[in-house]
Amino acid sequence: MKIYKLTQVTNQTIKAFDSLIPQLSSSCTLPSKKDLEDIVKSNATELFVAQENNQILGTLTLVFYKIPTGDKVWIEDVVVDAKARGKGVGKDLVLFAIDFVAKRQIKSINLTSSPERVAANKLYQKLGFVKRETNVYRLSLV
């Protein structure tokens, strides 16, 4: 398996995201080719994929931004195809992201994970992520 930063959106990429995103959330709209190209071209995001035998097995997005208290990084939209779970794909994606961020001398990485994603939560804790005592709020505008 290889993990790499996506730099070009192909038909294979679109097909993979059409399969992966519903496994992350059934209520999300599928990203268009333009959406994925915008993510790949953005200075604020890095899109990583795990691939084996010419098939994309999973993805992870890093989001970077600067605020008065410093540089921030969030891991977002981590999803591994159901057929590939339990093979270390998620772990390898997260470790790749950690290494990518560490090389930029950023002090911390944030992420959220739904409590029902038991395996994911255990993985994050095993990799050194510490659960924070905070509230996450969302205002739906639609």
C-alpha positions in Angstrom: 0.0 0.0 0.0 1.2 3.5 -0.7 0.0 6.8 0.7 0.5 10.0 -1.2 -0.7 13.5 -1.5 -3.2 13.8 -4.3 -2.1 16.3 -7.0 -4.4 15.4 -9.8 -8.1 14.4 -9.9 -8.8 11.5 -12.3 -11.9 9.5 -13.1 -10.6 6.9 -10.7 -10.4 9.6 -8.0 -14.0 10.6 -8.5 -15.2 7.0 -8.5 -13.3 6.4 -5.3 -14.8 9.4 -3.5 -18.3 8.5 -4.8 -17.9 5.3 -2.9 -16.0 6.5 0.2 -17.9 9.7 1.1 -21.3 7.8 1.7 -19.4 5.5 4.1 -18.4 8.5 6.1 -21.8 10.2 6.1 -24.9 9.4 4.3 -26.1 13.0 4.5 -23.2 14.5 2.6 -23.3 15.6 -1.0 -20.7 13.9 -3.1 -17.9 16.2 -4.2 -17.8 17.1 -7.8 -14.6 16.9 -9.9 -14.3 20.7 -9.5 -14.7 20.3 -5.7 -11.9 17.8 -5.5 -9.7 19.9 -7.9 -10.3 23.0 -5.7 -9.3 21.0 -2.6 -6.1 19.7 -4.3 -5.2 23.2 -5.6 -5.9 25.0 -2.3 -3.0 26.2 -0.1 -5.2 25.5 2.9 -5.8 21.8 2.3 -3.9 18.6 1.6 -5.7 15.6 0.4 -4.1 12.2 1.0 -5.1 8.8 -0.4 -4.1 5.3 0.4 -3.9 3.1 -2.7 -3.2 -0.6 -3.2 -3.4 -2.6 -6.5 -4.4 0.6 -8.3 -7.5 1.0 -6.0 -8.0 3.9 -3.6 -8.8 2.4 -0.2 -9.1 5.5 1.9 -8.6 9.2 2.3 -7.7 11.9 4.8 -7.8 15.6 4.5 -5.6 18.1 6.4 -6.9 21.6 6.8 -4.4 24.4 7.7 -5.2 27.9 8.9 -3.6 30.8 10.8 -5.3 32.7 13.6 -3.9 35.1 16.2 -3.1 32.2 18.6 -1.0 30.4 16.0 -1.0 27.9 13.1 -3.8 25.3 13.4 -4.2 22.0 11.6 -7.3 19.7 11.6 -7.6 16.2 10.3 -10.9 15.9 8.5 -12.9 13.4 6.5 -10.9 10.3 7.3 -12.6 7.3 5.6 -11.5 3.8 4.8 -13.5 1.6 2.5 -15.4 -1.0 4.5 -13.7 -3.8 2.5 -10.3 -2.5 3.6 -10.9 -1.9 7.3 -8.8 -3.7 9.8 -5.8 -3.7 7.5 -4.0 -0.6 9.0 -5.1 1.8 6.2 -6.5 4.4 8.7 -3.4 4.1 10.9 -1.1 4.6 7.9 -3.1 7.6 6.7 -3.0 9.3 10.1 0.7 8.5 10.6 1.4 10.0 7.1 -0.5 13.1 8.1 1.3 13.4 11.4 4.7 13.2 9.7 3.6 15.7 7.0 2.6 18.2 9.7 5.6 17.6 11.9 7.9 18.6 9.1 6.2 22.0 9.1 7.0 22.5 12.8 3.3 23.0 13.8 2.8 22.1 17.4 -0.4 20.2 17.4 -3.1 18.5 15.3 -6.8 18.5 16.1 -9.5 16.2 15.0 -13.0 15.2 16.0 -14.5 11.8 15.8 -18.1 10.7 16.5 -18.3 8.5 19.6 -20.0 5.7 17.6 -16.8 5.3 15.6 -15.3 3.1 18.3 -12.4 1.7 16.2 -11.4 5.2 14.9 -11.5 6.6 18.5 -9.3 3.8 19.8 -6.9 4.3 16.9 -6.6 8.1 17.5 -5.9 7.5 21.2 -3.4 4.8 20.4 -1.5 7.2 18.1 -1.3 9.8 20.9 -4.3 12.0 20.4 -5.8 13.1 23.7 -9.5 13.7 24.2 -10.2 17.3 25.0 -12.9 18.6 27.3 -14.7 21.0 25.0 -18.0 21.5 23.4 -18.5 21.5 19.6 -21.3 23.6 18.4 -22.9 23.7 14.9 -25.4 26.2 13.5 -27.2 24.8 10.5 -28.0 27.5 8.0 -30.1 25.4 5.7 
